[in-house]
Amino acid sequence: MADLRITCPECGLSKDVAAERVPAAAVQVTCPGCQHRFPLPAVQRATAASAPAPSADETAAPPPAAPFPEAPLQNLPLRRAGSRAKTLLLCFVLLVIMFVALRLWADGKKRSVPFPNFIAASPQGVAVSWGDELLLLDHSGKVTGRQSLPEGTVLTQLLYVDGELWHADHATNSIKRLRDGTWETVVRGAGRFRGAFKFAVDLNSREIFVADAANHTIHQFMTDGSYVGSFGREGKLPGELKFPNSILFDRDGNLIVANTNCFRIDLFSRRGEFLRTIAHVAPVSEYKYPTLLARVGDRFVFLHTVDLCQALVMLYGADGEAIGQFSTPRRLEEAGDLTAWDGKVLVTDHKSRRVLSFSAADRSYLGPLSAELEARGKEAGRLEARYAALSSYFLRLLVLCCLPVFYLYYQTRQNEERRLETVDCGSILPGAAILGLATDRKKMALAVLVVIVTVLMALLCIPYLKDHESLKALLMLSTTVFTLVAVRLAMESSFSNPSRGEQVEKLVRAAASSLPHLLAVGEQVEACTALQRNAYLRRPSLILLTTRRLLMVDFAALRPIGFCQIGYGDIAETRLEPAKFGIRCLNRVLKTEMFRLRLTLRPPGAAAPLSLTGVGRQIPERLQRLLDEKRSDGLALGYAVLCPRCFRPLGPEGCPHCSQARKPDWKPLLLSLLYPGLGQFYNREIMKGSVLSIFFTIDILTLTRPMTQIMNHSAETSKAVGIQIVYYLFMMGVLYIGALADADLVGRQGRRLFSKGIFKWKVRMR
């Protein structure tokens, strides 16, 4: 008896089996390549059962031809290639995780390189915090000693009080002083103040005043640590506080407070009475927040900041009028602290790792405070540059590791395209049955030319945009016009139309391994085209009009992922109408008018009408005429979603025939719990996983700064910032939940997130 060739519908692997070994009854077979179980096609069982047993001296006749020729994908086992792809992808993911960890390590080491931060001056000299120690200098800038800070200290202020060094510690919310080489705690503020705070000490009255920025309050303590009281309430009216910063004593012992977010310098009595506003600080360009304050005689010098980092050094007179800003050698992008002594103003600069000296008399720059600090700063800058180079190197390696993933995705798609090109579409379906539109290649080439001209024009104009605002507006307008022209030409060429002839033939080739099992014996395809079952996803579906029913095959990346059938007798009405999608006037400009063919089904069909959407009305209108001809005397088979493995109608709980062979895969869900996009990578949806990961990472990076400021109570949360935070938190939640649901649906049920199967899944979960 002749051999019969059995082809796996999942991976395309074929094997010749003796006909006498093929039972006539329905049977499940297992693919030796991918271990997929599938029912033996009826045509092969019938051929095996009806084949007569040949005599011993009779030559075996060739097997009868199947209704469709065998797909040439048989020698390319996709499942095994997919396994290799997953293995390679896992290796790349591990490499990416390793380089991310190394980059984080390098960034951490770069941030840990010490720099001059807080500074204090007195008749005894100058103290500068440098990393986890204090450098003690004389007024000429020579380093005279070092003093270690307590482990884990996070400074918020450094102050000389009658020759003693005091500091504020954000980590322990305490105020400490250095006595006999040992740091002793004077005030424990846990429970009363937190975050960034400043203080002022009067040893004569043994009083300590603390400006609590987080709670918009000023607290009073005694030098023995006992709490006396607090005053101040949040607000911007006279006498109210909004993120109070530096606090000083005037000559009469009253409190001078830099009321940062009120843009004022206010004067309070020690009992908390508001006396007057010393100065209303006017903004200088984008610099508007008065923060760190120091006195130079009867005048005030303070850092005028944008974001608590970028700063100007401003000088105000005793009458509250601005005198002017200091001339800095370079822009202070990361200002640290300032102090004043003997007519000089000292400012620390994090970025350049320098301590700058200015003259308070004429606001001129005097140069660096200390040559030793300059040398130390240059060495620290070189160390930081090395760690920055390492971080950049690991970033490049990270990008290089990501490139093979995208190349693997691209190569996989190209291999699939090449495999599909080897399939003769005419051997699957007759050419007359394919309903498709021709592509106007001249218009498509013209659209590409317009895009190239637009890009070149933008590149040529970029160097001149900075000094010519009118040119920037003209470039934006012309780029928009050229882009619309290019899109319209592409639309007119039918390149993006799902019913394009080449697209329909490509989908037919992609479904070649499924069609022999999907069609019954004797069932022929009379018409075939491609439309969109969901206008928003832009995902084409293959529409097959056979001699007995309407078949729909959904695709994702040229892979069949869903099968549906409708009997012609189940269609109660067909209606063609314009699709309300996008901006109608823009669609008219771009010639992207979309039409929707609605199929209303008789009970017990689908509750909602089925929609088939296409660009233009030519193909949907032709399909409507064919359906109207067939539905009058067609069979009522009912609307059913078919199992993608055995092509039988699915029941309420899935396929009753192959459900035991399908095991749920929870790995995509677990990977997506770790980070959105990893589950999609596992499901071989590289593009979707990349998009989810990139957008989720952007959301995290965008929220880092405002959330840190809110948690530390270091800045005012404006309405705009609050709306931004709520928006990005909402988007992060949507991305996270969407990635979880999509990865779980694909991994366990083979469905996509925006398919109709999700609604059934939701019902079962209730």
Helices and strands as residue ranges (DSSP letters): E 3-7, E 14-18, G 19-21, E 28-30, E 37-39, H 42-50, G 72-75, H 78-112, E 116-122, E 125-130, E 133-137, E 143-148, E 155-161, E 164-169, E 174-179, E 182-188, E 197-202, E 207-212, E 217-222, E 227-231, E 244-249, E 255-259, G 260-262, E 264-268, E 274-280, E 289-296, E 299-305, E 311-316, E 322-325, E 335-341, E 344-349, E 354-359, E 365-368, H 371-421, H 425-428, G 431-433, H 441-461, G 462-464, H 469-492, H 501-510, H 515-518, E 525-532, E 540-546, E 549-555, E 560-567, G 568-570, E 571-578, H 584-590, E 594-601, E 610-615, H 618-631, E 640-642, G 659-661, H 667-674, H 678-682, H 686-712, H 719-749, H 757-765
